[in-house]
Amino acid sequence: MSKKKVTFDDIAKYTNFSKTTISRYFNNPDSLTVKNQDIIAQALIDLDYQENKLAKVLANGKSEFVGVVIPNLYLHYYAEVLNQLLISYEKFGYKFMVFVGTGEEETERKYIQELLAYKIEGMIILSHTIPSKELASYNIPIVTIEREDEYVNSVNTDNYMGAQQATSLLAKSNCDILLHINSNVSEETPSYKRILGFQDICREHNIQHELIIQDFKDSHQGAAKQLQDIYEYINDKYPNQKKGLFMPNDTYANILLNIIFREHGKLPDDYCIVGFDNSPIAEEAIIPISTIGQQIDKIAYEAMDLLVTQMNERKKRRPNPQKELIHKSITPILIRRETTE
């Protein structure tokens, strides 16, 4: 037999409150005393009340959805960040609407407009396409991760520290030449500090080094072709030297490791590799890759915690506007594996 649907009228009669009070509990709970909130919460349990989510959205415009715009999913770092965001539902109770970026400003603006049309309560942006000043103009709580963040709240890894950890490990591995491969990123992008950290350590200790900058393709196949060319360039230029390679992420580190492995059937003694992320691919590679752990689970948690704080503030009768932007920095962890042994 079908179960009778519990209504606001049923809850009102059970608690001896008015239907207006019950409505306030769902739409503006802070307007009630804690005691009355507890009474109604217990009544919902006693009556086995099942909330009509759609009706709630229509009534108060709060969807309990967070929008996410992520650059791509072929880089394992982004895939793992998304995974960690999705599992945060158990802690924060927010669902997610996700768009994968295209690198085209107009297309990603359409994505954001689509998200706003669904009454999302906040956004987490990892895509680099739209400037933070424009993001701030949408007048909705926003937290960015690992991208330019001058006008919005953000959570980033301490990229400079991570680069110093990676470079120091390669130097201690008795490499003759250290090479850092990276994308052509702007100085406002957090990952630019990986370049600075690498260069500062090499100059401080008078270590021979080279910086290799590429505009990497937004696909696995395109990046693999470019890394093949870089491998051949390094081999030709430094044939009798032990080479320490600091890669921009674990995905590229794994691609380069596979290129070398196909050539030699092993990782030769004259190559050391350090990645950046500690995404699952680093540990699962044919030879587990040393890397700089970004604590991706912590980054995702801190981003959601910061966003939820902003969203909850907006729901108060008298919200207290944020006076200063918050930029959280997460300490990286050096993880030694077989590619630096």
N, C-alpha and C positions, 0 to 999 in steps of 0.2 A: 504494500500500500504506500502511496505517496505521502511524504511527510508534510504537515501544514507549515507554510512559510510564516516565520515570526516577523511581525511588523513593529514599527515604532509605537503603535497603539498598544500592542501586547506588552512591550517593554515598559511603557509608561504606567500601565495598570499594575504590573508586577512590582514596580519600584515606588509607586505613588508619586511619581514625578509627572510633570506635563510633557506633552509631545514636543513642545518647544525646547524644554530642557534636554530631552533625549537627542534632538537634532543638534543642539549646541555641543553635546558630547562628541558627536561624530565630526562636526565641522569646525568647532572652535573650543577644544577641550580646556584650554587655559582659562576660559571664562567661568569654569565651574571650580568649586573647592575640590581639593584632593579627596576628601571624604566622599563627596557625591560622585566623583569619577570612579572611585573604588566600588561604590554601591552598584553603579550601572555596569561596570566591567564584570562584576560577579553575576549580575542578572543575565548578561549575554552568555555566560558559561552555563548557568542553570537552564536557560531556555534553548540552548544549542542554536544560538543565532548564527546565521550565515550571511555575511555582509554582501550586498550587491555592489560590486566594485564599479560597474558602469554608472549606476545611479549616483554613486558618490562623486565620480568625476564630473557628471553633469551638474550636480548640486553645488560643488565648491570649486571646481576647476583644478583640483589637485589630482594628478594622475598616478603619483607614486612611481613615475618613470624617470629615468636619467638617460639622456642622449649621449652617445659616444661616437666620436669621429676619429678613426684610426688610419694611419697612412696606408698600410698593407698588412697582409698576413703571411707573406713568404719569409719575412725576417722573423725569426723565432722569438725575438724579444717582444715584438708587438703581440704575437699570438699568445704568449704567456701572460703579458699584462692583461689582455682581454679575459683570459681564463680566470685570473685572480680577481678581476673586477666582478665577473659573473658570479663567482662563488661567495662574494661578499653579501649576497642576498640574505643569507642565513643570519648575518649580523645586523644589517641595516634595513632590510625589508623593502629595498627598492629594486624594481625590474629595469631592464635595459633595452634601449632601441639603438642598434649599431649600424653605422655606415662606414664602409671602407673607402678611403679617399682616392682621388684620381690625380691629385696634383694640379687640378684646374680650379681656379678661384670661383668662377661662376657656377660650376657644377657643385662644389662643396657649399656654396651659399644656398643653393637649392636644397641640399641635404639638411642644412640647419633650419631653413624655413619649414621643411617638412616635419622636422622634429618639434619645432615650436607649435605647429598646427595641431600636434597631438598632445599639447599641454604638458610637455615635460617640465619637471621642476628644476632641473639643473643639467649642466653638460660637463663632460670630461673630454678634453681635446688633446689628442696626440699628434694629429696632422699639423704640418708646418705651413700649410698653404695660406691661411687667412691671418693677417697681423693681429696681435693681441689687442690693439687699440680698437679695431673693428669688433672683435669678440666682446669686449667690454660694453660696446654700445647696444648689445642685445638686451641689456637690463635683466639678466637672469644669472643666478649663481653659476660660476664657471671655475673649474680647476684644470690647469694644463699639466702635462707630464712631458719632460724632456723636449721642450721647444721654447721659442722666444716668449717671454712672459712679463714684459714691462708693465702692462696694464691689468693683469689678472693674477689671481692666486695660483700657486704652482707647487708641485712636488718634483724634485729632481735629485739625481745622484750627485754626490760630490765628485764630478768628473775629473777635476784637477788631481785630487788625491788618488783616484783610481789609476790615472795615467802614470803618476809617480810610482805607484805600487808595481804596475806592469813593467815599466822601464827599468826599475831597480832590480826586479827579478831577472830580466834578460841580461842585465849587466853582471849580476852575480852568477849567471850561467856561463860566464867566460866567452860571450859572443864578441867577435871582432868588429862587427858592424851592426848597428841597430837601425831598423826601418819601421816607420809608422805609416800605415796605409789608412787613408780616411777620405771621406767625401768633401766636396768643396762647400763647407758649411760657413755661415756668417758668424761674426764675432758675438752676436747676440744669442746664438744657439748654445745651450749648455754644453753640448758635446765638443764645441770648439776648444774648451778647456783641456780636452784630452791632448790636443796638439800642443798647447802651451806647457802642460805638465811633462810631456815627452821631451820637448825641446829644452826646458829648463834643467831637467836632470842630466841630459846629455852634455849640455854646455857647462854645468856646474862641475861635472866629473871628467870633462875633456874626453868624451866618448865619441868615436866616429859614428855619424848617423846620417840618415836621409829621410826626408818627409816626402811621401808619394801621395799626391792629391788627385782624385778622379771624380768625375761626375758619373756616379754609378747608375746603371739602368735600374728601373723599377720592376725587375723580374729576375728570377733565379737564373734563367738562361743567359740574359744579358750580362749580369754580374759575373757569372762563371767565365764567359768569354774574356771580360776585362781582367779578371784575376789570372787567367791563363797567360795573358800578355804580360802582366806584371811579374809572374813567376819566371817567364823566359827572360825578361829584362834583368831581374835580380841575378839569375843564374849566370848570364853573360857578363854582368858588371862585377860580380863578386865571386868568381869561380873557386878560389882557394881560401875563402874566409868563412868563419862560422857566423851564420846570419841569425839575428834575433828579430822576429817579426811580431810587432804589436798591431793586432788587427782591430778594426773599428767595432766589430760585433762578433758574436759566436757563429752566426750563419756564414759570414765570409771566412772566418777562421776554419770552419769545417770544409767549405768549398776548396780553399787553398790546400788544406791537409789532404783532401782526396786527390787533387791534382798531383801533389808531390808523391803520394802513395802509389798512384797509377804509374808514375815514372820510375820509381825505385823499388816498389814492393814493400816499402817500409818508410819510416821517417828517418832520413840520414842523420848522422851525428853532427853535420854542419848546419842543421836547421833547428831552431827553437821557435815555438809559437805560443803567443798569449792572446786570448780573445777578450771580449768585454760583454757581460750580461749575466752569465751563469744561467742562460736558458737551457732547457733540457737537452738540446742538441750537443752541448759541450761535453756532458758526461756520457752521452750515448754514441759519440763519434767512434770511428774505427780505432782510433787511439784517443782516450779521454784527454780533453783539451784544458790546459791551464787557463784560467780566466779571472776577470775581475767581477765578483758577484755584486750585482746591483740590488740585491734583496728585493726582488720584484714583488713578492708577496707583501712586504712592508710598504713599498711604494703605492701599490693599489689600495691597501688599507688606509694609509694616510690620506690619499687623494679622496677616497669616499668619506672618511671621517671629516675632513675639511669641508667637503661639499655639503654633507648632511648638516653640519653646524650652520652653514649659511642658509640652507633651505628651511631649517627649523626656526631660525631667527625671523625669517619672513612670515612665518605663520602666526607669530605673536600679535596680540592686539596692538602693542606699542613696540615695534621692532627697533632695535638699536643698530643703525647703519654702521657698517665696517669703516673704521677710520683709516686704517693702513692695510696695504696688501700683505699677504702672508706668503713667504717663499720658504718652503721646508726643504732641507738638504739631508739626504740619507747617506750615511757612511757606507762606502763600498768595502767588500771583504775579498782579500786575495785568496784564491783557491788554486793550490798547486796540484797539477796532474802530470801525466806522462809526457806531454809535449815540451816540458822544460827540464826533464830529467836527463 
